Amino acid sequence: MLPFLLSFYVLFVYPIISTVIMSFQQVLGLHDTRFIGLRNYSRLIDVHFGNAIKTSTLYAFFTIAVLIPLPVIFSVFLSARTMVARNFFRSVLFIPALTSAVAAGVAFRLFFGETAIWPANQLLGLFGLHPVRWTLGYGSGLFIMVALASWRWLGVNVVYFLAGLQNIPPELYESADIDGASPLSKFFYITLPLLKPIIVYVLTISIYGGYAMFAESYVYWPEGMPGDTGLSMVRYIYQQAFGRNDLGYGSAIGIALLAIVFTINLVQLRFFGLFRREREYS
């Protein structure tokens, strides 16, 4: 167990403790710090911090709204024995997860170009809509970030749900067929309830992934963001800690982010009855 314990303390425990300590300091140099109390936390009452929370929250919400229902539906179709070329489609859906975020971001930036000659605006033109300057508007910027994340992680969640579907006893579906249950009835009364542990797990990591988003913002706005468009919590940490060399304030933002994610996941786990189930088992 020693290699695991060493890596856990060096790569997880020590950085968290150092970040907590640094959040109460003004970091002037490598060995030059000054204790300033809660001054870094008082600076969190700021319009940019509020915009970062808003963007990260909306991003997490919309990615969850896409990356849970769609993978569940796809996994149900891909698990059906009558599905044609299901192994091919499983591979196709998983390939984006193996793609570099930078390479995918470059492709999406070209697709969602600013003028009418780029594919996304040409598609809008087919429906008589005007071209959109995707990276300059808040709503359009949020949309292209969610689109990139959905394209990259859809296949990963499909794999999770496929694994969950394999653990559902086929006898349940056979009994439902004998009773004359429709496919929709089997989906809502057998598949979804028995997929609940996987759904809760995917929801938990999706909340963390939504608030920890950085790459989807950076690939679209590598230099700057007009009107805080695309300013996520992690991007704000990067901007303050490394762009402006304000490590103390960046650490305070990181601790605030940790508290937000921990609280949201605690509430949703309690809502789904996970803690009650653990007490029943104990």
C-alpha positions in Angstrom: 0.0 0.0 0.0 3.0 2.3 0.4 3.1 3.5 -3.3 -0.6 4.4 -3.2 -0.3 6.2 0.2 2.7 8.2 -0.9 1.1 9.2 -4.2 -2.2 10.1 -2.3 -0.4 12.3 0.2 2.0 13.9 -2.3 -0.5 14.5 -5.1 -3.8 15.0 -3.2 -3.5 15.8 0.5 -0.4 18.0 0.4 -1.7 20.2 -2.5 -5.0 20.7 -0.8 -3.4 21.7 2.6 -1.0 24.0 0.7 -3.8 25.6 -1.2 -5.8 26.2 2.0 -2.8 27.9 3.7 -2.0 29.9 0.6 -5.6 31.2 0.4 -4.9 33.2 3.6 -1.6 34.6 2.3 -0.3 37.2 -0.2 2.2 35.3 -2.2 5.0 37.6 -3.3 7.6 35.0 -4.3 8.7 31.4 -3.9 9.6 31.8 -0.2 8.1 35.3 0.3 4.5 35.2 1.7 2.5 37.4 4.0 -0.5 36.4 6.1 -3.5 38.6 5.2 -6.4 36.7 6.8 -9.7 36.6 5.0 -8.8 39.4 2.5 -8.6 37.0 -0.4 -12.0 35.6 0.4 -13.5 39.1 0.7 -12.4 39.7 -2.9 -14.7 36.9 -4.1 -17.6 39.4 -3.9 -16.8 40.4 -7.4 -18.6 40.6 -10.7 -16.1 38.4 -12.5 -16.3 35.7 -9.8 -20.1 35.8 -10.1 -19.9 35.5 -13.9 -17.5 32.5 -13.5 -20.0 30.7 -11.1 -22.9 31.5 -13.5 -21.0 30.1 -16.5 -19.8 27.0 -14.7 -23.2 26.3 -13.3 -25.0 26.7 -16.6 -22.4 24.7 -18.4 -22.7 21.8 -15.8 -26.5 21.9 -16.0 -26.6 21.7 -19.8 -23.9 19.1 -20.2 -25.8 16.9 -17.6 -29.0 17.5 -19.6 -27.3 16.2 -22.7 -24.8 13.6 -21.3 -27.3 11.6 -19.2 -30.5 11.2 -21.3 -28.8 10.7 -24.6 -26.3 8.1 -23.5 -29.0 6.1 -21.7 -31.1 6.0 -24.9 -28.1 5.2 -27.1 -27.0 2.4 -24.7 -30.5 0.8 -24.8 -30.4 0.7 -28.6 -26.8 -0.5 -28.7 -27.5 -3.3 -26.2 -30.4 -4.7 -28.3 -29.4 -7.9 -30.1 -31.4 -6.8 -33.1 -29.3 -3.7 -33.5 -27.4 -3.7 -36.8 -23.6 -3.0 -36.6 -23.9 -2.2 -32.9 -20.1 -2.8 -32.3 -19.3 -0.4 -35.1 -21.5 2.3 -33.6 -20.1 1.7 -30.1 -16.6 2.3 -31.5 -17.7 5.4 -33.4 -19.3 6.9 -30.3 -16.2 6.2 -28.2 -13.6 7.6 -30.6 -14.1 11.3 -29.7 -13.1 10.5 -26.1 -9.6 9.5 -27.5 -9.2 12.8 -29.3 -7.1 15.6 -27.9 -9.2 18.5 -26.5 -7.0 20.9 -28.4 -7.4 19.1 -31.7 -11.1 18.8 -31.2 -11.3 22.5 -30.2 -9.5 23.6 -33.3 -12.0 21.6 -35.5 -15.0 23.1 -33.6 -13.6 26.6 -33.9 -13.4 26.1 -37.6 -16.9 24.7 -37.7 -18.4 27.5 -35.7 -16.6 30.3 -37.6 -17.6 33.9 -37.3 -18.6 34.6 -40.9 -21.2 33.1 -43.3 -18.7 30.9 -45.1 -18.2 28.5 -42.1 -20.2 25.3 -41.9 -22.4 26.2 -38.9 -23.5 29.5 -40.4 -24.0 27.9 -43.8 -26.3 25.4 -42.0 -28.2 28.3 -40.5 -28.5 29.9 -43.9 -30.3 26.8 -45.2 -33.1 27.7 -42.8 -33.1 31.4 -43.6 -31.3 32.4 -40.4 -28.6 35.0 -40.1 -24.9 34.1 -39.4 -24.0 34.0 -35.7 -20.7 35.3 -34.3 -20.5 32.3 -32.0 -17.6 33.3 -29.7 -18.8 36.9 -29.1 -22.2 36.2 -27.5 -22.7 34.7 -24.1 -25.5 32.2 -25.1 -23.8 31.2 -28.3 -20.5 30.8 -26.5 -22.1 28.6 -23.9 -23.7 26.5 -26.7 -20.4 25.8 -28.5 -18.7 24.8 -25.2 -21.5 22.4 -24.4 -21.5 21.0 -28.0 -17.7 20.3 -27.7 -18.1 18.6 -24.3 -21.1 16.5 -25.5 -19.2 15.4 -28.6 -16.2 14.3 -26.6 -17.9 12.6 -23.6 -21.1 11.1 -25.0 -19.3 7.8 -25.9 -17.8 7.4 -22.4 -21.1 7.7 -20.7 -22.6 5.2 -23.2 -19.9 2.7 -22.0 -21.0 3.3 -18.4 -24.6 2.6 -19.1 -23.9 -0.4 -21.3 -22.0 -1.9 -18.4 -25.0 -1.2 -16.2 -27.4 -2.8 -18.7 -25.4 -6.0 -18.7 -26.0 -6.4 -15.0 -29.8 -6.3 -15.4 -31.2 -9.9 -15.3 -32.8 -10.8 -18.7 -35.5 -12.7 -16.8 -37.0 -9.4 -15.8 -37.6 -8.5 -19.5 -38.8 -11.9 -20.3 -41.4 -11.7 -17.5 -42.4 -8.3 -18.7 -42.9 -9.7 -22.2 -45.1 -12.4 -20.9 -47.2 -9.8 -19.1 -47.6 -7.9 -22.3 -45.5 -4.9 -21.3 -44.6 -2.4 -24.0 -41.0 -1.3 -24.8 -41.6 2.0 -23.1 -43.0 0.4 -20.0 -40.0 -1.9 -19.7 -37.7 1.1 -20.2 -39.4 3.2 -17.4 -40.2 0.4 -15.0 -37.2 -1.9 -15.4 -34.3 -0.2 -17.2 -34.3 3.2 -15.5 -34.8 2.0 -11.9 -32.0 -0.6 -12.2 -29.7 1.9 -13.9 -30.1 4.3 -11.0 -26.7 3.6 -9.4 -24.9 4.3 -12.7 -27.0 7.4 -13.3 -26.1 8.7 -9.8 -22.4 8.0 -10.5 -22.5 9.7 -13.9 -24.3 12.6 -12.4 -21.7 13.0 -9.7 -18.7 13.0 -12.0 -20.6 15.2 -14.5 -21.1 17.9 -11.8 -17.4 17.8 -11.0 -16.5 17.8 -14.7 -18.8 20.7 -15.3 -17.3 22.9 -12.6 -13.8 21.8 -13.5 -14.2 22.7 -17.1 -11.1 24.5 -18.6 -10.2 23.1 -22.0 -13.6 23.8 -23.6 -13.1 27.5 -22.6 -9.5 27.8 -23.5 -9.7 26.4 -27.0 -12.3 28.9 -28.0 -10.8 31.9 -26.2 -7.1 31.4 -25.8 -6.2 35.0 -25.4 -9.2 36.8 -23.9 -13.0 36.6 -23.4 -15.3 39.5 -24.4 -17.6 40.3 -21.5 -16.5 37.2 -19.5 -18.0 35.0 -22.2 -16.7 31.5 -21.5 -15.2 32.4 -18.1 -15.4 29.3 -16.0 -14.3 28.8 -12.4 -11.1 27.0 -13.4 -10.4 29.5 -16.2 -10.7 32.3 -13.6 -8.3 30.5 -11.3 -5.8 30.2 -14.1 -6.3 33.8 -15.1 -5.7 35.1 -11.5 -3.1 32.7 -10.3 -0.9 32.3 -13.3 -1.9 35.1 -15.6 -1.7 37.8 -12.9 0.6 35.9 -10.5 -1.9 36.3 -7.7 -1.6 32.8 -6.2 -3.3 33.7 -2.9 -6.5 34.9 -4.6 -6.4 32.0 -7.1 -6.2 29.6 -4.1 -9.2 31.2 -2.5 -11.1 30.7 -5.7 -10.1 27.1 -5.8 -11.3 26.5 -2.2 -14.6 28.2 -3.0 -14.9 25.9 -6.1 -14.2 22.8 -3.9 -16.9 23.9 -1.4 -19.4 24.5 -4.2 -18.8 21.1 -5.9 -18.8 19.3 -2.5 -22.0 20.9 -1.4 -23.9 20.2 -4.7 -22.8 16.6 -4.8 -23.7 16.1 -1.1 -27.2 17.4 -1.8 -27.8 15.3 -4.9 -26.5 12.2 -3.2 -28.8 12.8 -0.3 -31.7 13.5 -2.6 -31.2 10.1 -4.4 -31.1 8.3 -1.0 -27.5 7.0 -1.3 -26.7 7.8 2.4 -30.0 6.2 3.5 -29.1 3.0 1.6 -25.7 2.9 3.2 -27.3 3.1 6.7 -29.7 0.3 5.7 -26.8 -1.9 4.7 -24.9 -1.2 7.9 
